[in-house]
Amino acid sequence: MKLILSKSAVKFLKKIPAKDSQKVKDKIHRLLYLAVEIDLTQSRELDIKTLKGDLQGFLRMRVGKLRVVFTIDWQQDELLIHDIDFRGDIY
C-alpha cells in the first residue's frame, strides 16, 4: 500500500517536537501494516473511528492529543493522510 501525505500534514509534522512527530509516524506505519490485514474500525490498538457530518467518509486515528484524518483508496491501494492536528483544531 502506498502512503500519500498532504502538504498540510507534512508541514504540521515538521512544526511539532521530534518526539511527537515520531509517535505519529510510528502509528501511521502501523496503520499501513494493519490496513491490509483487518477491518481498521475494529482495531482498538490504533483507536480509529469513522467521522460524521461534513467529514463523512473520512476516518480518524488518535495519537495522544493529536488526530490523523485519512482515507483509504482500496482500488488505487493508497493510504491518503489528509490532515494532522490537535483535537480541538482539526474538526
GUDO-608787 format. One line per field, with one value per atom (N, C-alpha, C, O, CB): residue number from 0; atom name; residue in one letter; x negated, y, z negated. Coordinates in steps of 0.02 Angstrom, whole numbers, plus 50000, padded with zeros to 5 digits. Atoms other than C-alpha are relative to their C-alpha. Glycine has a CB too. Example, Ala and Ser with C-alpha at 12.3 -4.5 7.8 and 13.67 -1.06 7.14 Angstrom:
// GUDO-608787
resi [0_0_0_0_0_1_1_1_1_1]
name [N_CA_C_O_CB_N_CA_C_O_CB]
resn [a_a_a_a_a_s_s_s_s_s]
X [49955_49385_49955_49903_50050_50042_49316_50039_50014_49980]
Y [49941_49775_50060_50059_50001_49941_49947_50055_50110_50023]
Z [50000_49610_50000_49967_49938_50003_49643_49963_49955_50071]
***
This chain:
// GUDO-608787
resi [0_0_0_0_0_1_1_1_1_1_2_2_2_2_2_3_3_3_3_3_4_4_4_4_4_5_5_5_5_5_6_6_6_6_6_7_7_7_7_7_8_8_8_8_8_9_9_9_9_9_10_10_10_10_10_11_11_11_11_11_12_12_12_12_12_13_13_13_13_13_14_14_14_14_14_15_15_15_15_15_16_16_16_16_16_17_17_17_17_17_18_18_18_18_18_19_19_19_19_19_20_20_20_20_20_21_21_21_21_21_22_22_22_22_22_23_23_23_23_23_24_24_24_24_24_25_25_25_25_25_26_26_26_26_26_27_27_27_27_27_28_28_28_28_28_29_29_29_29_29_30_30_30_30_30_31_31_31_31_31_32_32_32_32_32_33_33_33_33_33_34_34_34_34_34_35_35_35_35_35_36_36_36_36_36_37_37_37_37_37_38_38_38_38_38_39_39_39_39_39_40_40_40_40_40_41_41_41_41_41_42_42_42_42_42_43_43_43_43_43_44_44_44_44_44_45_45_45_45_45_46_46_46_46_46_47_47_47_47_47_48_48_48_48_48_49_49_49_49_49_50_50_50_50_50_51_51_51_51_51_52_52_52_52_52_53_53_53_53_53_54_54_54_54_54_55_55_55_55_55_56_56_56_56_56_57_57_57_57_57_58_58_58_58_58_59_59_59_59_59_60_60_60_60_60_61_61_61_61_61_62_62_62_62_62_63_63_63_63_63_64_64_64_64_64_65_65_65_65_65_66_66_66_66_66_67_67_67_67_67_68_68_68_68_68_69_69_69_69_69_70_70_70_70_70_71_71_71_71_71_72_72_72_72_72_73_73_73_73_73_74_74_74_74_74_75_75_75_75_75_76_76_76_76_76_77_77_77_77_77_78_78_78_78_78_79_79_79_79_79_80_80_80_80_80_81_81_81_81_81_82_82_82_82_82_83_83_83_83_83_84_84_84_84_84_85_85_85_85_85_86_86_86_86_86_87_87_87_87_87_88_88_88_88_88_89_89_89_89_89_90_90_90_90_90]
name [N_CA_C_O_CB_N_CA_C_O_CB_N_CA_C_O_CB_N_CA_C_O_CB_N_CA_C_O_CB_N_CA_C_O_CB_N_CA_C_O_CB_N_CA_C_O_CB_N_CA_C_O_CB_N_CA_C_O_CB_N_CA_C_O_CB_N_CA_C_O_CB_N_CA_C_O_CB_N_CA_C_O_CB_N_CA_C_O_CB_N_CA_C_O_CB_N_CA_C_O_CB_N_CA_C_O_CB_N_CA_C_O_CB_N_CA_C_O_CB_N_CA_C_O_CB_N_CA_C_O_CB_N_CA_C_O_CB_N_CA_C_O_CB_N_CA_C_O_CB_N_CA_C_O_CB_N_CA_C_O_CB_N_CA_C_O_CB_N_CA_C_O_CB_N_CA_C_O_CB_N_CA_C_O_CB_N_CA_C_O_CB_N_CA_C_O_CB_N_CA_C_O_CB_N_CA_C_O_CB_N_CA_C_O_CB_N_CA_C_O_CB_N_CA_C_O_CB_N_CA_C_O_CB_N_CA_C_O_CB_N_CA_C_O_CB_N_CA_C_O_CB_N_CA_C_O_CB_N_CA_C_O_CB_N_CA_C_O_CB_N_CA_C_O_CB_N_CA_C_O_CB_N_CA_C_O_CB_N_CA_C_O_CB_N_CA_C_O_CB_N_CA_C_O_CB_N_CA_C_O_CB_N_CA_C_O_CB_N_CA_C_O_CB_N_CA_C_O_CB_N_CA_C_O_CB_N_CA_C_O_CB_N_CA_C_O_CB_N_CA_C_O_CB_N_CA_C_O_CB_N_CA_C_O_CB_N_CA_C_O_CB_N_CA_C_O_CB_N_CA_C_O_CB_N_CA_C_O_CB_N_CA_C_O_CB_N_CA_C_O_CB_N_CA_C_O_CB_N_CA_C_O_CB_N_CA_C_O_CB_N_CA_C_O_CB_N_CA_C_O_CB_N_CA_C_O_CB_N_CA_C_O_CB_N_CA_C_O_CB_N_CA_C_O_CB_N_CA_C_O_CB_N_CA_C_O_CB_N_CA_C_O_CB_N_CA_C_O_CB_N_CA_C_O_CB_N_CA_C_O_CB_N_CA_C_O_CB_N_CA_C_O_CB_N_CA_C_O_CB_N_CA_C_O_CB_N_CA_C_O_CB_N_CA_C_O_CB_N_CA_C_O_CB_N_CA_C_O_CB_N_CA_C_O_CB]
resn [m_m_m_m_m_k_k_k_k_k_l_l_l_l_l_i_i_i_i_i_l_l_l_l_l_s_s_s_s_s_k_k_k_k_k_s_s_s_s_s_a_a_a_a_a_v_v_v_v_v_k_k_k_k_k_f_f_f_f_f_l_l_l_l_l_k_k_k_k_k_k_k_k_k_k_i_i_i_i_i_p_p_p_p_p_a_a_a_a_a_k_k_k_k_k_d_d_d_d_d_s_s_s_s_s_q_q_q_q_q_k_k_k_k_k_v_v_v_v_v_k_k_k_k_k_d_d_d_d_d_k_k_k_k_k_i_i_i_i_i_h_h_h_h_h_r_r_r_r_r_l_l_l_l_l_l_l_l_l_l_y_y_y_y_y_l_l_l_l_l_a_a_a_a_a_v_v_v_v_v_e_e_e_e_e_i_i_i_i_i_d_d_d_d_d_l_l_l_l_l_t_t_t_t_t_q_q_q_q_q_s_s_s_s_s_r_r_r_r_r_e_e_e_e_e_l_l_l_l_l_d_d_d_d_d_i_i_i_i_i_k_k_k_k_k_t_t_t_t_t_l_l_l_l_l_k_k_k_k_k_g_g_g_g_g_d_d_d_d_d_l_l_l_l_l_q_q_q_q_q_g_g_g_g_g_f_f_f_f_f_l_l_l_l_l_r_r_r_r_r_m_m_m_m_m_r_r_r_r_r_v_v_v_v_v_g_g_g_g_g_k_k_k_k_k_l_l_l_l_l_r_r_r_r_r_v_v_v_v_v_v_v_v_v_v_f_f_f_f_f_t_t_t_t_t_i_i_i_i_i_d_d_d_d_d_w_w_w_w_w_q_q_q_q_q_q_q_q_q_q_d_d_d_d_d_e_e_e_e_e_l_l_l_l_l_l_l_l_l_l_i_i_i_i_i_h_h_h_h_h_d_d_d_d_d_i_i_i_i_i_d_d_d_d_d_f_f_f_f_f_r_r_r_r_r_g_g_g_g_g_d_d_d_d_d_i_i_i_i_i_y_y_y_y_y]
X [49958_50000_49955_49905_50048_50038_49936_50026_50087_50004_49983_49934_49994_49943_49955_50001_49980_50019_50073_50048_49987_49969_50014_49980_49941_49986_50047_49946_49907_50070_50050_49941_50011_49963_50004_49986_50029_49978_49956_50074_50022_49992_49924_49899_50024_50074_49807_49977_49932_49970_50018_49799_50011_49970_50042_49986_49880_49948_49926_50070_50049_49760_49932_49896_49991_50062_49613_50003_49952_49983_49990_49687_49998_49976_50066_49995_49714_49932_49889_50055_50063_49574_49985_50031_50002_50021_49474_50029_50046_49924_49973_49535_50073_50091_49995_49929_49719_50005_50047_50038_50001_49682_49984_50015_49950_50019_49601_50057_50068_49937_49943_49752_50052_50079_50032_49951_49867_49975_50014_50013_50028_49751_50004_50019_49928_49996_49744_50071_50081_49974_49930_49934_50022_50059_50046_49983_49950_49971_50004_49975_50030_49829_50037_50045_49926_49960_49928_50067_50091_50012_49937_50087_49991_50033_50024_50014_50009_49997_50023_49934_50007_49965_50067_50082_49953_49936_50137_50055_50104_50023_49948_50236_50015_50071_49980_49991_50210_50032_50065_49933_49982_50250_50068_50099_49948_49939_50402_50045_50026_49982_49954_50553_49974_49973_50073_50033_50474_50045_50020_49975_49956_50627_50007_50030_50069_49997_50618_49934_49929_50018_50066_50435_49998_49997_49945_50006_50426_49930_49920_50021_50070_50238_49988_49949_49955_50011_50249_50051_50041_49999_49946_50409_50024_50015_49976_49975_50487_50075_50108_49976_49928_50662_50019_49979_50027_49975_50766_50028_50057_50054_49976_50811_50069_50089_49951_49931_50985_50005_49957_50050_49987_51061_49961_49961_49982_50037_50953_49941_49920_49975_50058_50810_50020_49980_49951_49977_50916_49959_49944_50076_50042_50814_49927_49887_50008_50068_50655_49995_50045_49977_50015_50575_49952_49916_49971_50048_50479_49964_49994_50034_50041_50339_49975_49949_49941_50021_50300_49928_49910_50046_50069_50117_49991_49966_49947_50002_50125_50049_50109_49928_49957_50192_50007_50044_49973_49999_50164_50050_50065_49930_49955_50285_49973_49951_50072_50021_50240_50063_50095_49945_49942_50380_49976_49933_50041_50024_50362_50057_50112_49946_49957_50448_49957_49896_50039_50035_50402_50034_50094_49999_49976_50422_49979_49922_49973_50016_50431_49985_49944_50057_50011_50437_49931_49900_50054_50067_50279_49947_49887_50000_50044_50203_49959_49897_49954_50033_50165_50031_50091_50004_49979_50174_49987_49929_49962_50006_50208_50009_50064_50052_49997_50168_50018_49979_49932_49976_50271_49978_49961_50075_50017_50231_49978_50000_50060_50022_50143_50001_49974_49928_49997_50179_50024_50040_50047_49975_50231_50076_50109_49980_49930_50404_50047_50093_50017_49956_50483_49995_50040_49984_50011_50413_50018_50026_49929_49993_50443_50072_50085_49969_49930_50633_50033_50092_50037]
Y [49941_50000_50062_50065_50000_49938_50172_50053_50060_50027_49947_50315_50068_50083_49997_49933_50491_50049_50043_50007_49949_50640_50066_50084_50006_49934_50808_50049_50036_50025_49949_50966_50024_50036_50059_49976_51021_49950_49969_50016_50052_50854_50001_49995_49931_49997_50864_50062_50058_50000_49937_51045_49994_50018_50058_50008_51000_49955_49970_49972_50045_50855_50034_50017_49938_49963_50973_50051_50068_50035_49948_51100_49974_50009_50035_50026_50987_49971_49958_49946_50029_50919_49932_49894_49994_50062_50773_49938_49890_49996_50057_50655_49986_49929_50013_50007_50687_49980_49939_50065_50016_50680_49927_49894_50044_50070_50510_49954_49901_49985_50040_50443_49995_49941_50031_49999_50496_49957_49918_50073_50039_50420_49925_49885_50021_50070_50256_49973_49917_49991_50021_50247_49994_49948_50051_50003_50284_49937_49905_50063_50061_50144_49937_49889_49996_50055_50027_49995_49941_50009_49997_50083_49970_49932_50073_50029_50040_49924_49889_50029_50072_49867_49966_49915_49985_50030_49833_50011_49973_50026_49983_49910_49941_49933_50060_50056_49757_49940_49899_49980_50061_49630_49999_49946_49985_50003_49683_50060_50106_49998_49943_49797_50052_50040_49978_49950_49957_50028_50045_50056_49972_50018_49954_49975_50015_50048_49861_49997_49961_49932_50002_49893_50046_50107_50019_49960_49951_50026_50078_49959_49980_49963_50070_50109_49949_49936_50113_50053_50111_49990_49954_50194_50039_50100_50049_49971_50226_50002_49955_49959_49993_50292_50033_50071_50042_49967_50344_50067_50074_49957_49933_50528_50011_49977_50053_49986_50600_50073_50111_49986_49931_50761_50020_49984_50046_49974_50866_49955_49956_50070_50043_50740_49927_49882_50004_50068_50588_49968_50000_50000_50035_50459_49999_49962_50032_49998_50501_49958_49945_50072_50035_50404_50042_50084_49929_49965_50472_49950_49902_50056_50041_50395_50045_50100_49965_49961_50457_49982_49923_49988_50009_50482_50050_50106_50012_49955_50557_50057_50045_50028_49941_50735_50017_50063_50059_49987_50730_49955_49900_49990_50040_50668_49999_50050_50029_50010_50599_49984_49932_49944_50012_50614_49971_49999_50067_50035_50493_49964_49956_49950_50045_50390_49945_49952_50039_50055_50227_49989_49976_49935_50015_50205_49930_49918_50052_50070_50017_49984_49940_49956_50015_50021_50024_49991_50033_49975_50127_49973_49983_50076_50027_50039_50055_50051_49946_49941_50206_50018_50014_50060_49971_50273_50075_50096_49968_49928_50460_50036_50035_50026_49962_50565_50071_50107_49998_49935_50723_50056_50111_50000_49948_50816_49969_49914_50048_50018_50802_50063_50114_49966_49941_50922_49980_49922_50054_50012_50938_49992_50019_50057_50018_50876_50061_50059_49966_49942_51047_50040_50079_50045_49960_51118_49964_49996_50022_50038_50979_49992_49988_49932_50012_50957_50064_50065_49962]
Z [50000_50000_50000_49964_49939_49993_50047_49951_49942_50073_50048_49920_50034_50065_49937_49972_49976_49945_49915_50061_50051_49856_50035_50083_49951_49973_49893_49978_49932_49977_50018_49887_49928_49892_50049_50068_49727_49948_49894_49992_50048_49642_49992_49937_50024_50002_49687_49962_49921_50071_50034_49628_49925_49886_50029_50072_49461_49967_49912_49990_50028_49433_49990_49943_50044_50007_49459_49943_49913_50066_50050_49339_49928_49883_50012_50068_49188_49978_50020_49995_50025_49075_50032_50049_49923_49967_49147_49966_50000_50001_50037_49011_50020_50032_49924_49980_49054_50073_50092_49987_49928_49240_50010_50053_50037_49994_49219_49979_50009_49959_50022_49123_50056_50069_49937_49945_49266_50057_50085_50024_49945_49396_49985_50029_50014_50019_49300_50006_50030_49928_49995_49289_50073_50090_49962_49929_49475_50032_50072_50037_49973_49516_49976_50013_49980_50026_49403_50037_50052_49924_49962_49492_50070_50092_50006_49934_49661_49996_50039_50027_50008_49598_49988_50017_49941_50018_49524_50052_50054_49934_49951_49668_50046_50069_50041_49954_49775_49965_49997_50030_50034_49640_49965_49962_49950_50040_49538_50014_50049_49925_49998_49527_49951_49891_49983_50042_49462_49945_49891_50043_50051_49368_49940_49887_50030_50055_49261_49962_49912_50026_50032_49213_49940_49947_50051_50061_49033_49991_49959_49939_50005_49047_50029_50001_50035_49967_49164_49983_49999_50074_50018_49097_50061_50065_49945_49937_49267_49998_49975_50061_49996_49292_50066_50094_49940_49940_49441_49979_49924_50036_50016_49447_50030_50077_50027_49979_49470_50022_50017_49943_49981_49535_50062_50112_49944_49942_49652_50019_50077_49984_49988_49637_50012_50003_49942_49988_49680_50056_50106_50018_49952_49774_49981_50010_50068_50025_49680_49937_49903_49987_50063_49538_49960_49988_50013_50040_49392_49955_49931_49958_50045_49291_49944_49958_50038_50058_49116_49983_49978_49940_50022_49067_49943_49954_50059_50057_48892_50010_50020_49989_49990_48911_50074_50092_49962_49928_49099_50035_50011_50030_49959_49232_50071_50098_49998_49930_49403_50039_50027_50006_49958_49532_50066_50099_50012_49940_49676_50035_50009_49981_49963_49809_50030_50036_50056_49966_49892_50066_50069_49956_49932_50079_50016_50036_50053_49991_50097_50073_50087_49976_49929_50287_50023_50065_50042_49982_50302_49952_49963_49999_50052_50149_49968_49964_50031_50029_50065_49933_49924_50048_50063_49889_50005_50012_49938_49991_49901_49933_49904_50051_50061_49747_50019_50051_49959_49980_49768_49953_49975_50003_50048_49607_49934_49916_49989_50067_49440_49959_49979_50000_50042_49298_49930_49918_50030_50067_49117_50003_50047_49952_50000_49072_50009_50050_49935_49998_49046_50064_50080_49943_49939_49209_50064_50115_50003_49938_49333_50023_50083_49993_49981_49328_50015_50032_49946]
***
